Amino acid sequence: MRTLLLRIYHLFLFLSLYVVIGYANSRDSIFVEKYEKTIYFNSDSIFINYANKGFIPVVDDLYEYYEDVFWNLPDDCRSSELDKMERIAKAANNSELEAEAVFMRAVCLPDGDEMQFSHKVKKLEEIADKSAKNGNISLRLRAMESIFDLYWNSEKYARAFSQIHSIDKVLQNVGDDKYPGKGVLNFRIGEAYYFFQDYDKAIPYLRKAMKPSRYYFDRSNLEARNMLGTYYNQRGQVDSAEYYFRSAFSNHDRVKFKSKYDAVSLSNLGHSFIQKKDYDEGISYFRAGLNHMLLERDYKSASDVTVGLAQCYLEKDNLKKAKHMIDSSLIYIEQSGNVNAYQELYPLMCEYYVRSGDRQLAKAYLDSTMAVNNKYLEKYNSKYIIKAEQELFEAETIAKDEELRYQEEKYTYRLLYGLIILVFISLGLVVFIILYNKNKKAYRALVQKNQDWAGTTNPGFSSTSKSASCEENTNEPDTEDLDLMKQVYDLVNNEKVYKDLDLTLDSLSRQINVNRNYLSKAINKTTGKNFNTYINEHRIKEAIKIMSNPKSDLISIDAIALEVGFGNRISFYQSFKKITGLTPSDFRNNKSNVLSN
């Protein structure tokens, strides 16, 4: 039942999203010139799936859409696509898809002049920071990679390598399952160091990228293997180079453009055969790769392959075919913009014209070779890496200094606060001691007063008591009342009948053989107190006398309560507090050890 309801909910959400974007075309198309074909796409479905499932489950569809469609659209169409993405995100109440739209708008910002460039970098940095706070690691790394692309494509290499350091710090704490593009980033970092011939740093990153691909868009495994093979070819380690090229060709990764990378691997094997001086075998591998590259209109790779073929034909002294390959390479370089291929092509052209006997052109292309090599060395100079590392070191030093200064200020503030708190505590302690001593004196004075009171002998019908009674009651005790009180006084002070736990007004009246009402009236008129108060006062006096004796410290308060006639601890505490203003414990702690006489 629960599964059925969940399916109904998803169906309802799906339909509601389509209602929201109902005016959008459910099926669009675009003619992509580089593919020479029309591509049909349905971005609505991709965005809806993103909203329902998240980034990782739709990453292949999303990246293919970006690569084949989005970046080939005119600017106004791109904006419309992002408007659609935002509408779907709002309808689904999905903040992740909404953040995706914000990110893509930032990537689409112009960067033609320095002001636009800085603004674009700032926007991407804000997205990276916000994504870090929201725990969106994928969007954070994608924003950081976009910043790297900006620096790299604008040849701000020092900043690009600084960005690499920032990316690498984040990447080290990210698992393969948390970010689908981890292999791509490892390859790109390795590739950057490779271009600058810092192979000690490049190789470890390229090896990290050599993992079986889990995603259709991720070609980093194939790219890393081909680049490592090229590295070992340059070092003359042909067997190692062939291993990497063949492992790339026979790799079972199901990725986009797999056939293109197979063609690259075959062509790279052709370079290995040049190293072995097996030019016929090299030509066969180059030809196999070139045919597929031309079918795929991959002129960049084709420009490199035709250079290899030209070299093979020159070594075989077939100048006609060598010239044909040189001319083809020049065309492919112009079509693809692969100007780095001139490094390999110009030396071949120089050699070709030497063998052809055209010394003037040979000298011209020798000069061109030196110029292009110098330009390449200037462009990919290790000074940029050193500068980036220096800037990173300076930034880390500044950060450490700021942290140290912050810690020092924090310590100073803590010390200051500690001293202030200590002063307040000291003042509070002084006040407490003063109040404590004052309170102690007050307690002791009260104890002394109660000890003095307990030491007095009150017959219960003195003139003082009588006058006090008269103030409260105009009826003065008569002779009968006084006679009765003499008997009560004798029983209380001499026989200490108050110690009897069962003593009541009735039991005392029976002892005296008088009516309880007469007895109650006599006590009330002569003392101004009722029976219970009168008896409890005598009990408390007795308790004070006992507790004033130093030897009584060994006797528990409960035992004293029973001794003086209280049947339970509670009534003893209540009476003691009411009569003396102190608890038995306070009295004991503040007592004078000698009862006043």
C-alpha positions in Angstrom: 0.0 0.0 0.0 2.8 2.4 1.0 4.6 1.6 -2.3 1.5 2.3 -4.3 0.9 5.7 -2.6 4.6 6.6 -3.3 4.2 5.8 -7.0 1.0 7.8 -7.2 2.8 10.8 -5.5 5.7 10.6 -8.0 3.3 10.4 -10.9 1.4 13.4 -9.6 4.6 15.4 -9.1 5.7 14.4 -12.6 2.4 15.5 -14.2 2.3 18.7 -12.2 5.8 19.7 -13.4 4.7 19.1 -17.0 1.7 21.4 -16.4 4.0 24.1 -15.1 6.2 23.9 -18.1 3.5 22.9 -20.5 4.2 25.8 -22.8 7.7 24.6 -23.4 8.4 22.3 -26.3 8.6 18.7 -25.1 11.0 17.8 -27.8 13.6 20.3 -29.3 16.4 19.9 -31.8 19.7 21.6 -32.8 22.0 21.2 -35.8 25.6 20.8 -34.4 28.1 21.8 -37.1 31.1 19.9 -35.7 29.1 16.7 -35.8 27.3 17.7 -39.0 24.0 16.3 -37.7 20.8 17.4 -36.0 20.6 16.4 -32.3 17.2 16.0 -30.7 16.9 16.6 -27.0 14.4 16.8 -24.2 15.9 18.9 -21.5 12.6 18.9 -19.5 13.0 15.2 -18.7 16.6 15.7 -17.6 15.7 18.6 -15.3 12.7 16.8 -13.8 14.8 13.7 -13.1 17.4 16.0 -11.5 14.7 17.5 -9.3 13.4 14.1 -8.3 16.7 12.1 -8.0 19.5 14.5 -7.5 22.7 15.3 -9.4 24.6 12.0 -9.4 21.8 9.8 -10.8 21.4 12.1 -13.9 25.0 13.2 -14.3 25.6 11.3 -17.6 22.4 12.7 -19.2 23.1 16.1 -17.8 26.8 16.3 -19.0 25.9 14.9 -22.5 23.2 17.6 -22.7 25.6 20.3 -21.8 28.3 19.0 -24.1 26.2 18.2 -27.2 23.4 20.7 -26.9 23.7 23.5 -24.3 27.1 24.9 -25.4 26.1 24.8 -29.0 23.0 26.9 -28.4 22.8 30.7 -29.0 23.0 32.8 -25.9 19.2 33.6 -25.8 18.4 29.9 -26.1 20.8 29.1 -23.3 19.1 31.6 -21.1 15.7 30.1 -22.0 16.9 26.7 -21.0 18.1 28.0 -17.6 14.8 29.7 -17.2 13.1 26.4 -17.7 15.5 24.7 -15.2 14.6 27.4 -12.6 10.8 26.9 -13.1 11.2 23.1 -12.6 13.3 23.7 -9.5 10.7 26.0 -8.1 7.8 23.7 -8.9 9.6 20.8 -7.2 10.9 23.0 -4.4 14.4 21.6 -5.1 17.3 23.8 -3.9 19.9 21.6 -5.6 18.5 22.1 -9.1 18.0 25.8 -8.3 21.7 26.1 -7.4 22.6 24.2 -10.6 20.8 27.0 -12.6 22.7 29.7 -10.7 26.0 28.0 -11.4 25.3 27.6 -15.1 24.3 31.3 -15.3 27.7 32.2 -13.7 29.5 29.9 -16.2 27.7 31.7 -19.1 28.8 35.1 -18.0 31.1 37.0 -20.4 34.8 37.3 -19.5 36.1 39.4 -22.4 37.7 42.2 -20.4 39.4 42.2 -17.0 36.3 43.6 -15.2 34.1 40.9 -16.7 36.7 38.3 -15.9 37.0 39.4 -12.3 33.2 39.5 -11.9 32.9 36.0 -13.3 35.6 34.6 -11.0 34.0 36.3 -8.0 30.5 34.8 -8.8 32.0 31.3 -9.1 33.9 31.7 -5.9 30.7 32.7 -4.1 29.0 29.6 -5.5 31.9 27.4 -4.4 31.8 28.9 -0.8 28.0 28.6 -0.6 28.1 25.0 -1.8 30.7 24.2 0.8 28.5 25.5 3.5 25.5 23.6 2.2 27.5 20.4 1.9 27.1 20.3 -1.9 30.5 18.9 -2.7 29.8 18.2 -6.4 28.8 21.8 -7.1 31.7 23.1 -5.1 34.2 21.2 -7.1 32.6 22.1 -10.4 32.7 25.8 -9.5 36.3 25.5 -8.5 37.1 23.7 -11.8 35.3 26.4 -13.8 37.6 29.0 -12.1 40.6 26.9 -13.0 39.3 26.8 -16.7 39.1 30.6 -16.7 42.7 31.1 -15.5 44.0 28.3 -17.8 42.3 29.5 -21.0 43.3 33.1 -20.4 46.9 31.9 -19.8 47.0 33.1 -16.2 48.9 30.0 -15.3 50.2 31.1 -11.9 46.6 31.6 -10.7 45.6 28.4 -12.4 48.1 26.4 -10.4 47.0 28.2 -7.2 43.5 27.0 -8.0 44.8 23.5 -8.6 46.2 23.5 -5.0 42.8 24.6 -3.7 41.0 21.9 -5.7 43.5 19.2 -4.6 43.0 20.0 -0.9 39.2 19.4 -1.3 39.7 16.4 -3.6 41.8 14.6 -1.0 38.8 14.4 1.4 36.3 13.3 -1.3 35.5 9.7 -2.0 34.9 8.4 -5.6 31.2 7.8 -4.8 30.7 11.4 -3.6 31.8 13.2 -6.7 31.6 11.5 -10.2 34.2 13.9 -11.7 37.0 13.0 -9.3 38.9 11.0 -12.0 38.5 13.9 -14.5 40.0 16.4 -12.0 42.9 14.1 -11.2 43.6 13.8 -14.9 43.3 17.6 -15.5 45.7 18.3 -12.7 48.2 15.8 -14.0 47.7 17.1 -17.5 48.5 20.7 -16.4 51.8 19.6 -14.7 52.5 17.5 -17.8 52.3 20.5 -20.2 54.8 22.3 -17.9 57.0 19.3 -18.0 56.8 18.8 -14.2 56.6 15.1 -14.6 57.3 14.3 -11.0 54.0 15.9 -10.1 52.1 15.0 -13.2 52.6 11.2 -13.1 51.0 10.5 -9.6 47.8 12.4 -10.6 47.7 10.6 -14.0 48.0 7.3 -12.2 45.1 8.3 -9.8 42.9 8.9 -12.9 43.6 5.3 -14.1 40.5 3.8 -12.6 37.7 2.0 -14.5 35.1 4.5 -15.4 31.7 4.4 -13.6 30.1 7.1 -15.8 29.6 7.5 -19.5 31.0 11.0 -19.5 34.3 10.1 -17.7 37.1 9.4 -20.3 39.9 10.2 -17.8 41.0 6.6 -17.6 41.6 6.4 -21.3 43.2 9.9 -21.5 45.5 9.2 -18.6 46.8 5.9 -20.1 47.5 7.6 -23.5 49.3 10.5 -21.8 51.4 8.1 -19.6 52.3 6.2 -22.8 53.4 9.4 -24.5 55.5 10.2 -21.5 57.3 6.9 -21.6 57.7 7.2 -25.4 59.5 10.5 -24.9 61.8 8.9 -22.4 62.6 6.1 -24.8 60.9 3.4 -22.7 59.0 1.9 -25.6 57.8 -1.2 -23.9 56.2 0.8 -21.1 54.7 3.2 -23.6 53.2 0.3 -25.6 51.7 -1.2 -22.5 49.8 2.0 -21.7 48.7 2.5 -25.3 47.5 -1.1 -25.7 45.7 -1.0 -22.3 43.9 2.1 -23.4 42.9 0.5 -26.7 41.7 -2.8 -25.1 40.0 -1.1 -22.2 36.4 -2.0 -21.6 35.2 1.3 -20.3 31.8 2.2 -21.9 32.3 5.9 -22.3 31.5 8.6 -24.8 33.8 8.8 -27.9 35.4 5.4 -27.0 36.0 4.8 -30.7 37.8 8.2 -30.9 40.1 7.2 -28.1 40.7 3.8 -29.7 41.9 5.7 -32.8 44.2 7.9 -30.6 45.6 4.8 -28.9 46.4 3.2 -32.3 48.0 6.3 -33.5 50.1 6.6 -30.4 51.3 3.0 -31.0 52.5 4.3 -34.4 54.8 6.7 -32.5 56.2 3.7 -30.6 57.0 2.0 -33.8 58.9 5.1 -35.0 61.0 4.8 -31.8 61.7 1.2 -32.9 62.4 2.4 -36.4 59.7 0.1 -37.7 58.2 2.7 -40.1 56.0 0.3 -42.1 54.3 -0.9 -39.0 54.0 2.6 -37.7 52.4 3.7 -41.0 49.7 1.0 -40.7 48.8 2.0 -37.1 48.8 5.7 -38.1 46.5 5.0 -41.1 44.1 2.9 -39.0 43.8 5.8 -36.5 43.6 8.5 -39.1 40.7 7.0 -41.0 38.5 6.9 -38.0 39.5 10.5 -36.9 38.5 11.9 -40.3 35.2 10.1 -40.1 34.6 11.7 -36.7 36.0 15.1 -37.9 38.5 15.0 -35.2 41.0 17.3 -36.9 43.0 18.0 -33.8 44.1 14.4 -33.4 44.4 14.1 -37.2 46.9 16.9 -37.3 49.2 15.0 -34.9 48.8 11.7 -36.8 49.7 13.2 -40.1 52.9 14.6 -38.6 53.7 11.0 -37.5 53.0 9.7 -41.0 55.1 12.5 -42.6 58.0 11.4 -40.3 57.6 7.8 -41.4 57.6 8.7 -45.1 60.7 10.9 -44.6 62.5 8.1 -42.9 61.6 5.8 -45.8 62.7 8.6 -48.2 59.3 8.9 -49.8 59.3 12.6 -50.2 56.1 12.8 -52.2 54.0 11.1 -49.5 55.8 13.0 -46.8 54.9 16.3 -48.5 51.3 15.2 -48.8 51.1 14.4 -45.1 52.8 17.7 -44.2 50.2 19.7 -46.3 47.4 17.7 -44.7 48.7 18.4 -41.2 48.8 22.2 -42.0 45.2 22.0 -43.1 44.1 20.1 -40.0 46.0 22.5 -37.7 44.2 25.4 -39.3 40.9 23.7 -38.9 41.4 22.6 -35.3 43.6 25.3 -33.9 46.1 22.8 -32.6 49.1 25.1 -32.9 51.2 22.9 -30.5 51.5 20.5 -33.4 53.9 23.0 -35.1 56.6 21.9 -32.7 56.7 18.5 -34.4 55.8 19.7 -37.8 58.3 22.5 -38.4 61.4 20.3 -37.8 60.0 17.8 -40.4 59.4 20.5 -42.9 62.9 21.7 -42.4 64.2 18.2 -43.0 62.0 17.8 -46.0 63.3 20.9 -47.7 66.9 19.9 -46.9 66.3 16.6 -48.7 64.5 18.4 -51.5 67.4 20.8 -51.9 65.6 24.0 -51.0 68.0 25.4 -48.5 66.2 28.7 -48.2 62.9 27.1 -47.1 64.9 24.7 -44.9 66.5 27.6 -43.1 63.2 29.4 -42.8 61.6 26.4 -41.2 64.6 25.9 -38.9 64.0 29.5 -37.7 60.3 28.7 -37.3 61.2 25.6 -35.3 63.3 27.7 -32.9 60.6 30.4 -32.7 57.8 27.9 -31.9 59.9 26.0 -29.4 60.8 29.3 -27.6 57.2 30.3 -27.7 56.1 27.0 -26.2 58.8 27.1 -23.5 57.7 30.7 -22.7 54.1 29.7 -22.6 54.6 26.5 -20.5 57.4 27.8 -18.4 57.9 26.2 -15.0 58.3 29.7 -13.5 54.5 29.8 -13.4 54.4 26.8 -11.2 57.1 28.3 -9.0 55.2 31.5 -8.9 52.0 29.7 -7.9 53.9 27.7 -5.3 55.5 30.9 -4.0 52.1 32.7 -3.9 50.6 29.6 -2.2 53.5 29.6 0.3 53.0 33.3 1.0 49.3 32.9 1.3 49.8 30.0 3.8 52.4 32.1 5.7 50.0 35.0 5.9 47.2 32.6 7.0 49.5 31.1 9.6 50.5 34.6 10.8 46.9 35.7 11.0 46.0 32.5 12.8 48.9 33.1 15.2 47.9 36.7 15.7 44.3 35.6 16.2 45.4 33.0 18.8 47.5 35.7 20.5 44.6 38.1 20.6 42.3 35.3 21.7 44.8 34.4 24.5 45.1 38.1 25.5 41.3 38.5 25.6 41.0 35.3 27.6 43.7 36.4 30.0 42.0 39.8 30.4 38.6 38.2 30.8 40.1 35.7 33.2 41.6 38.5 35.3 38.3 40.4 35.3 36.5 37.3 36.3 39.1 36.6 39.0 38.7 40.1 40.3 34.9 39.7 40.5 35.3 36.3 42.1 37.7 37.8 44.6 35.3 40.6 45.3 32.5 38.2 45.5 34.5 36.0 47.9 35.3 39.0 50.1 31.7 40.0 50.2 30.7 36.4 50.8 33.2 36.2 53.7 32.0 39.4 55.2 28.4 38.4 54.8 29.2 34.9 56.1 30.9 36.3 59.2 28.1 38.7 59.7 25.6 36.0 59.3 27.7 33.7 61.5 27.6 36.4 64.2 23.9 36.8 63.8 23.4 33.1 64.1 25.6 32.9 67.1 23.8 35.8 68.7 20.5 34.1 68.0 21.8 30.9 69.4 23.1 32.7 72.5 19.7 34.3 72.9 17.9 31.0 72.7 20.4 29.4 75.1 19.7 32.3 77.5 16.0 31.7 77.0 16.3 28.0 77.6 18.2 28.6 80.8 15.5 30.7 82.4 13.0 29.2 84.8 9.5 30.3 83.8 6.7 29.3 86.2 4.2 30.1 83.6 2.2 32.6 85.6 4.7 35.4 86.3 3.7 39.0 86.2 5.3 39.3 82.8 3.3 36.5 81.4 0.2 37.8 83.0 0.6 41.3 81.6 1.3 39.9 78.2 -1.8 37.9 78.5 -3.8 40.9 79.5 -2.8 42.7 76.4 -4.3 39.9 74.3 -7.2 39.0 76.5 -9.0 41.3 78.9 -10.0 38.4 81.1 -7.3 37.9 83.8 -6.6 34.5 85.3 -8.6 33.9 88.4 -7.4 32.1 91.6 -8.6 28.7 90.3 -6.5 29.2 87.1 -3.4 30.0 89.1 -3.9 27.0 91.3 -4.2 24.8 88.3 -1.0 26.2 86.7 1.0 25.6 89.9 0.2 21.9 89.4 1.0 22.0 85.8 4.3 23.9 86.5 5.3 21.2 89.0 4.6 18.4 86.5 6.3 20.2 83.7 9.4 21.5 85.4 10.0 18.8 88.1 8.6 15.6 86.6 9.1 16.8 82.9 5.9 15.2 81.7 6.5 16.9 78.3 9.0 14.1 77.5 6.1 11.7 77.3 5.6 11.0 73.6 1.8 10.4 74.2 1.2 13.5 76.3 -2.0 15.3 75.4 -4.3 17.8 77.0 -6.6 14.9 78.0 -3.9 12.8 79.6 -2.5 15.8 81.5 -6.0 16.8 82.7 -6.6 13.2 84.0 -3.3 13.4 85.9 -4.4 16.6 87.6 -7.9 15.2 87.9 -9.5 18.3 86.3 -11.8 18.9 83.3 -9.7 19.4 80.1 -11.6 22.6 79.3 -10.6 24.1 82.7 -7.0 23.1 82.2 -6.9 24.5 78.7 -8.4 27.8 79.9 -5.9 28.1 82.8 -2.9 27.6 80.4 -4.3 30.0 77.9 -5.1 32.8 80.5 -1.8 32.5 82.5 0.6 32.0 79.5 -1.2 33.4 76.5 -0.5 30.2 74.7 -2.4 27.0 73.8 -1.5 23.6 75.3 0.6 22.4 72.4 2.7 25.6 72.1 3.3 25.6 75.9 4.4 22.0 75.9 6.6 22.3 72.8 8.4 25.3 74.2 9.4 23.2 77.2 10.5 20.4 74.8 12.6 22.9 72.7 14.2 24.3 75.9 15.1 20.8 76.9 16.6 20.2 73.4 18.6 23.4 73.6 20.0 22.4 77.0 21.0 19.0 75.6 22.6 20.3 72.4 24.5 23.0 74.4 26.4 20.3 76.1 29.6 19.4 74.1 29.1 15.7 74.8 25.7 15.9 72.9 27.6 16.2 69.6 27.7 12.4 69.5 23.9 12.2 69.8 21.8 12.4 66.6 19.2 15.0 66.3 16.5 12.3 65.8 17.5 10.8 69.2 17.3 14.3 70.9 13.9 14.8 69.3 12.6 11.5 70.9 14.4 12.3 74.1 12.5 15.6 74.6 9.1 14.2 73.6 8.7 14.7 69.8 7.3 11.6 68.1 9.0 12.4 64.7 11.8 14.4 63.1 9.5 16.6 61.1 7.5 18.0 64.0 10.7 18.6 65.9 12.3 20.6 63.1 9.1 22.6 62.5 8.7 23.5 66.2 12.4 24.2 66.7 12.5 26.5 63.7 9.3 28.3 64.7 10.3 28.9 68.3 14.1 29.6 67.9 14.3 30.9 64.3 17.0 28.3 63.6 17.1 24.7 62.5 18.5 22.2 64.9 21.5 21.8 62.6 22.2 25.6 62.5 21.9 25.7 66.3 24.4 22.9 66.7 26.9 24.4 64.3 26.8 27.9 65.9 26.2 27.0 69.6 28.2 28.1 72.6 29.4 25.1 74.5 28.3 26.4 77.9 24.6 27.1 78.6 24.1 30.5 80.2 22.9 30.4 83.7 
